[in-house]
């Protein structure tokens, strides 16, 4: 029995798994309320990933086009839609690490790491201070490019 077809198939599967990427559009889901908050577009620049808010889902009583009043530096009082909230993530093992994520609700920047589900349809985003064990995770859901412009029902 020849092993090369089996080894070739295994190598192709490994290469395919390594090619999985969180690049694309994601519905962010609040880990406390379960409510859909926004659509974030994750892109690659060189060997790092960054994410920008493309769309917000706001309740009628909320400001519809908010600015980041609690942010500091260059983001202070800037529109949240269009803002880069995630940057500097590098491939690390089975995920991405070494980056930062901004929570526009409180203006704080946290260390960040990402892990993609096996089917590439869910993304775990972990923000933390100091150690990864001391933080919060959200699970975001992939959105197809043609769905980005359509209304997405908050909470779905």
MIBA-226646 format. One record per residue (C-alpha): residue in three letters; z, x, y. Coordinates in nm, 2 decimals, padded with zeros to 4 digits, always signed. Example, Ala and Ser with C-alpha at 12.3 -4.5 7.8 and 13.67 -1.06 7.14 Angstrom:
2
["ALA"; [+00.78; +01.23; -00.45]] ["SER"; [+00.71; +01.37; -00.11]] 
//
This chain:
156
["UNK"; [+00.00; +00.00; +00.00]] ["UNK"; [-00.09; +00.13; +00.34]] ["UNK"; [+00.17; +00.12; +00.61]] ["UNK"; [-00.05; +00.18; +00.91]] ["UNK"; [-00.14; -00.20; +00.96]] ["UNK"; [+00.23; -00.29; +00.95]] ["UNK"; [+00.31; +00.00; +01.19]] ["UNK"; [+00.02; -00.10; +01.42]] ["UNK"; [+00.14; -00.46; +01.43]] ["UNK"; [+00.50; -00.35; +01.50]] ["UNK"; [+00.38; -00.12; +01.78]] ["UNK"; [+00.17; -00.40; +01.93]] ["UNK"; [+00.47; -00.64; +01.92]] ["UNK"; [+00.70; -00.39; +02.08]] ["UNK"; [+00.44; -00.32; +02.35]] ["UNK"; [+00.40; -00.69; +02.41]] ["UNK"; [+00.78; -00.74; +02.44]] ["UNK"; [+00.80; -00.44; +02.68]] ["UNK"; [+00.53; -00.60; +02.90]] ["UNK"; [+00.74; -00.92; +02.97]] ["UNK"; [+00.82; -00.94; +03.33]] ["UNK"; [+01.01; -01.17; +03.56]] ["UNK"; [+00.72; -01.15; +03.81]] ["UNK"; [+00.63; -01.50; +03.92]] ["UNK"; [+00.79; -01.81; +04.07]] ["UNK"; [+01.14; -01.93; +03.97]] ["UNK"; [+01.34; -02.24; +04.04]] ["UNK"; [+01.69; -02.12; +04.13]] ["UNK"; [+01.97; -02.33; +03.99]] ["UNK"; [+02.32; -02.33; +04.14]] ["UNK"; [+02.56; -02.21; +03.87]] ["UNK"; [+02.84; -02.44; +04.01]] ["UNK"; [+02.65; -02.76; +04.08]] ["UNK"; [+02.35; -02.74; +03.85]] ["UNK"; [+02.13; -02.83; +04.15]] ["UNK"; [+01.79; -02.68; +04.21]] ["UNK"; [+01.82; -02.48; +04.54]] ["UNK"; [+01.50; -02.30; +04.60]] ["UNK"; [+01.18; -02.14; +04.46]] ["UNK"; [+01.19; -01.76; +04.46]] ["UNK"; [+00.87; -01.55; +04.42]] ["UNK"; [+00.94; -01.22; +04.23]] ["UNK"; [+00.69; -00.94; +04.28]] ["UNK"; [+00.66; -00.58; +04.18]] ["UNK"; [+00.61; -00.30; +04.43]] ["UNK"; [+00.56; +00.03; +04.25]] ["UNK"; [+00.84; +00.05; +03.99]] ["UNK"; [+01.07; -00.20; +04.15]] ["UNK"; [+01.10; -00.58; +04.18]] ["UNK"; [+01.18; -00.79; +04.48]] ["UNK"; [+01.22; -01.16; +04.54]] ["UNK"; [+01.14; -01.38; +04.84]] ["UNK"; [+01.24; -01.74; +04.90]] ["UNK"; [+00.92; -01.95; +04.91]] ["UNK"; [+01.07; -02.30; +04.93]] ["UNK"; [+01.41; -02.47; +04.98]] ["UNK"; [+01.53; -02.80; +04.84]] ["UNK"; [+01.76; -02.95; +05.09]] ["UNK"; [+01.95; -03.28; +05.10]] ["UNK"; [+01.88; -03.51; +05.39]] ["UNK"; [+02.21; -03.43; +05.56]] ["UNK"; [+02.14; -03.05; +05.54]] ["UNK"; [+01.95; -02.85; +05.80]] ["UNK"; [+01.59; -02.86; +05.67]] ["UNK"; [+01.48; -02.51; +05.80]] ["UNK"; [+01.80; -02.31; +05.81]] ["UNK"; [+01.86; -01.96; +05.94]] ["UNK"; [+02.09; -01.71; +05.79]] ["UNK"; [+02.38; -01.73; +06.04]] ["UNK"; [+02.62; -01.54; +05.81]] ["UNK"; [+02.38; -01.25; +05.74]] ["UNK"; [+02.41; -00.92; +05.92]] ["UNK"; [+02.16; -00.66; +06.03]] ["UNK"; [+01.79; -00.75; +06.02]] ["UNK"; [+01.84; -01.08; +05.84]] ["UNK"; [+02.09; -01.22; +06.10]] ["UNK"; [+01.97; -01.55; +06.24]] ["UNK"; [+01.63; -01.52; +06.05]] ["UNK"; [+01.47; -01.81; +05.86]] ["UNK"; [+01.58; -01.83; +05.50]] ["UNK"; [+01.23; -01.94; +05.39]] ["UNK"; [+01.03; -01.62; +05.37]] ["UNK"; [+01.34; -01.40; +05.35]] ["UNK"; [+01.35; -01.13; +05.08]] ["UNK"; [+01.68; -01.19; +04.90]] ["UNK"; [+01.64; -00.96; +04.61]] ["UNK"; [+01.52; -00.59; +04.61]] ["UNK"; [+01.53; -00.26; +04.44]] ["UNK"; [+01.55; -00.37; +04.07]] ["UNK"; [+01.43; -00.11; +03.82]] ["UNK"; [+01.35; -00.15; +03.45]] ["UNK"; [+01.66; -00.07; +03.25]] ["UNK"; [+01.68; -00.13; +02.88]] ["UNK"; [+01.58; -00.49; +02.81]] ["UNK"; [+01.61; -00.60; +03.17]] ["UNK"; [+01.62; -00.48; +03.53]] ["UNK"; [+01.91; -00.33; +03.71]] ["UNK"; [+02.02; -00.12; +04.01]] ["UNK"; [+01.91; -00.37; +04.27]] ["UNK"; [+02.07; -00.60; +04.53]] ["UNK"; [+02.07; -00.97; +04.59]] ["UNK"; [+02.17; -01.16; +04.90]] ["UNK"; [+02.35; -01.49; +04.89]] ["UNK"; [+02.22; -01.66; +05.22]] ["UNK"; [+02.50; -01.92; +05.20]] ["UNK"; [+02.77; -01.65; +05.27]] ["UNK"; [+02.55; -01.36; +05.40]] ["UNK"; [+02.69; -01.12; +05.13]] ["UNK"; [+02.49; -00.87; +04.94]] ["UNK"; [+02.58; -00.81; +04.58]] ["UNK"; [+02.46; -00.56; +04.31]] ["UNK"; [+02.21; -00.73; +04.09]] ["UNK"; [+02.07; -00.72; +03.74]] ["UNK"; [+01.82; -00.95; +03.56]] ["UNK"; [+01.75; -01.04; +03.20]] ["UNK"; [+01.45; -01.24; +03.08]] ["UNK"; [+01.47; -01.48; +02.79]] ["UNK"; [+01.26; -01.41; +02.48]] ["UNK"; [+01.01; -01.69; +02.58]] ["UNK"; [+01.00; -01.56; +02.94]] ["UNK"; [+01.08; -01.91; +03.07]] ["UNK"; [+01.44; -01.84; +03.18]] ["UNK"; [+01.58; -01.56; +03.39]] ["UNK"; [+01.95; -01.47; +03.41]] ["UNK"; [+02.03; -01.33; +03.75]] ["UNK"; [+02.37; -01.16; +03.77]] ["UNK"; [+02.52; -01.07; +04.11]] ["UNK"; [+02.84; -00.86; +04.12]] ["UNK"; [+03.06; -00.63; +04.32]] ["UNK"; [+03.16; -00.31; +04.15]] ["UNK"; [+03.14; -00.39; +03.78]] ["UNK"; [+02.90; -00.63; +03.62]] ["UNK"; [+03.19; -00.81; +03.45]] ["UNK"; [+03.32; -00.91; +03.79]] ["UNK"; [+03.04; -01.14; +03.91]] ["UNK"; [+02.85; -01.46; +03.87]] ["UNK"; [+02.53; -01.54; +03.68]] ["UNK"; [+02.26; -01.80; +03.75]] ["UNK"; [+01.99; -01.91; +03.51]] ["UNK"; [+01.66; -01.96; +03.69]] ["UNK"; [+01.36; -02.15; +03.54]] ["UNK"; [+01.00; -02.03; +03.56]] ["UNK"; [+00.76; -02.24; +03.77]] ["UNK"; [+00.39; -02.22; +03.72]] ["UNK"; [+00.19; -02.12; +04.04]] ["UNK"; [+00.02; -02.46; +04.06]] ["UNK"; [+00.36; -02.63; +04.07]] ["UNK"; [+00.50; -02.42; +04.36]] ["UNK"; [+00.34; -02.65; +04.63]] ["UNK"; [+00.44; -02.97; +04.45]] ["UNK"; [+00.77; -03.14; +04.51]] ["UNK"; [+01.03; -03.05; +04.26]] ["UNK"; [+01.31; -03.30; +04.23]] ["UNK"; [+01.64; -03.12; +04.31]] ["UNK"; [+01.87; -03.11; +04.02]] ["UNK"; [+01.58; -03.11; +03.77]] 
//
